[in-house]
Amino acid sequence: MCGRQVPYAMTSYRPEKVTCPACREHAHRQYLRFADQAERLSRMPGVNISSDQAARSAEWHRDLARRFSG
């Protein structure tokens, strides 16, 4: 994600396995942004997503963000 090619950096879909600090920070910010978007989406008229679904999605994304920041 950061564009740097470093032999010891490791990326993964599992936050705990990502070793690149820049990639971890990028993922942290993106997942927080996705959480905010899910909450905003549920408040838009005509959208077929319930507030409960949006809240679960937002919490899931915030949990991932926390895992990338730790």
LOTI-266794 format. One record per residue (C-alpha): residue in one letter; x, y, z; residue number from 1. Coordinates in steps of 0.2 Angstrom, whole numbers, plus 5000, padded with zeros to 4 digits. Layout:
# residues N
NODE aa   xx   yy   zz   i
NODE  A    X    Y    Z NUM
...
This chain:
# residues 70
NODE aa   xx   yy   zz   i
NODE  M 5000 5000 5000   1
NODE  C 5014 5012 5004   2
NODE  G 5023 5008 4987   3
NODE  R 5040 5005 4996   4
NODE  Q 5048 4988 4992   5
NODE  V 5057 4982 5007   6
NODE  P 5062 4964 5009   7
NODE  Y 5057 4962 5027   8
NODE  A 5040 4971 5026   9
NODE  M 5025 4959 5026  10
NODE  T 5007 4963 5021  11
NODE  S 4992 4952 5025  12
NODE  Y 4974 4953 5027  13
NODE  R 4977 4949 5045  14
NODE  P 4981 4966 5053  15
NODE  E 4992 4958 5066  16
NODE  K 5004 4951 5052  17
NODE  V 5007 4968 5043  18
NODE  T 5024 4974 5047  19
NODE  C 5025 4990 5037  20
NODE  P 5021 5005 5048  21
NODE  A 5015 5015 5034  22
NODE  C 5004 5002 5027  23
NODE  R 4997 4999 5045  24
NODE  E 4993 5018 5047  25
NODE  H 4985 5018 5029  26
NODE  A 4974 5004 5033  27
NODE  H 4969 5011 5050  28
NODE  R 4963 5027 5042  29
NODE  Q 4954 5018 5028  30
NODE  Y 4944 5007 5039  31
NODE  L 4939 5022 5050  32
NODE  R 4933 5031 5034  33
NODE  F 4923 5015 5029  34
NODE  A 4915 5015 5046  35
NODE  D 4910 5033 5044  36
NODE  Q 4903 5030 5027  37
NODE  A 4893 5015 5033  38
NODE  E 4885 5026 5046  39
NODE  R 4881 5040 5034  40
NODE  L 4874 5028 5021  41
NODE  S 4861 5022 5033  42
NODE  R 4854 5039 5035  43
NODE  M 4852 5043 5016  44
NODE  P 4834 5042 5010  45
NODE  G 4830 5027 4998  46
NODE  V 4845 5017 5004  47
NODE  N 4841 4999 5008  48
NODE  I 4852 4996 5023  49
NODE  S 4845 4997 5041  50
NODE  S 4853 5007 5055  51
NODE  D 4857 4990 5064  52
NODE  Q 4866 4984 5049  53
NODE  A 4875 5000 5047  54
NODE  A 4880 5000 5065  55
NODE  R 4887 4982 5064  56
NODE  S 4896 4986 5048  57
NODE  A 4904 5002 5056  58
NODE  E 4909 4992 5072  59
NODE  W 4917 4979 5061  60
NODE  H 4927 4992 5052  61
NODE  R 4932 5001 5068  62
NODE  D 4938 4984 5075  63
NODE  L 4949 4982 5060  64
NODE  A 4956 4999 5062  65
NODE  R 4960 4996 5080  66
NODE  R 4969 4980 5075  67
NODE  F 4979 4989 5062  68
NODE  S 4984 5003 5075  69
NODE  G 4990 4991 5088  70
